């Protein structure tokens, strides 16, 4: 699959240093596959196959980026993310999933992951996504962009029925919506920048702002999806 | 999201948005083939302004009476100067090069000037006031007649048919009989109206008017009937042509596509058999059960489910990944089924020709419209350089959207992939929040 903004030519200034990566997935075959695909362009510092060992090992080696499977035998990937985020906020998470269910994806994003890609992603795209997350940017797949547009549907919910309504957090700006639509249509950040006549950096800041809203908003759709994964 | 046909630096935008429906058409004024009685001016005006065509015609008639015929000249001038829907230039452009036609028109005009002179000499002022517009109208009609396409001539023939009946060789006896009867009725009617006999006083206006009207009906009745019949026949022919176009695009989508696939997979007998079977099933269900191939049945299915179905079918048939993303959902209606069929065609096209390993399919349901974007990162093409016989995009996607009032845009450049944008306005009656 294609993931927005993961071309190396995007001029994002992604770190040339090799980020330290930790892989959490319950399938050994998948872990070794990812490890070989990442090759020497990142530094794989460890891997784990379940929630408990993952929390212990990540706290021990404090990697730059954790590739986190959404489904783990001992619970969802969001358990790992929320446990680590509490103690070590500098560790960044990129969710990997074979599932396209919004409740899986949204739950792990709300637990603190900075992006989401599906497991069918190509090696080069995955490396790019890892660099992007390591640099503090958000990685949105077209699928995730679609979920967000769905959750922040055009019709604003009436504030009186939602005492916690925060217009800053609970609504997308027109520009953010445009950026998300183009991501969902399969555009890279660079192409979005050209399409909207803005700088690639600006595209990134829009995406980061959407990610923040995604994590903090109390919109019904988001809380419902998260609740279905028993996060809240 | 802005205009889907966002202009690009390299000028590779191919805008083919055709809004074929809607209460008002914002394009330039065009005479319309549909609904036309004579030149289609009233029908075109009705379309442009959004008024009912009958109301516009009545306005024309009233204006004709009030202006003592000037409106007739205006109408003929419009017939000459306003291009027919779908034609590039007005008839006047061609008429300017038609020397003989111009000569005839001038000749006819001067004849009418003579008539006018006589009429003024005898003091019939009302005839004189009619003569100018009639002269311009008749001269204009001659030019239209000589320079219009065949189907327009048929319209003029209808207009002047009563005159033709007088001079034509056939059915002359019938015409003479009708004229005799009409003459008797007319004289009787005028006699009654003018008569001063007391016993008839109460009946004057009614009987006289009835007799005069009867005279008009006897002369013009058969002509009116024929106009009505011709209009019905013409409309039926148009409907048949549209059905044929629809059928051609369906056969193209299903049978021709499968045949192309079979040619490409000729080295894989099992796959060929599989394709042929699937096509046979589809064709049978179309021919015998009336379920059209390439269309997704409205009813129990929603729009998003239809998009997913396209994804599954195309992936299964062509072995190329389709990443389908939908935002919002709504029930399917005929317009949205057509949109899905066009989206399917665009997706199949991308899968077959782009060479890209994955095709993105993004669909969004908004309160006012539903849009679909089909994007690939394949080899792309120059939209200007597509040969006319490549029916895929031209007929199936663009025309299908246009027939339903939608809009299709293709954006592509060699080496840069292709994006097809489709949008369909939602039926006003079914507008509802896009979220369920």
Interface residues (C-beta under 8 A of the other chain):
Chain A: X1 X2 X120 X142 X143 X145 X146 X149 X150 X153 X154 X155 X177 X178 X181 X184 X185 X186 X187 X195
Chain B: X1 X2 X6 X321 X323 X325 X326 X327 X328 X358 X360 X362 X364 X366 X367 X373 X375 X377 X419 X433 X434 X435
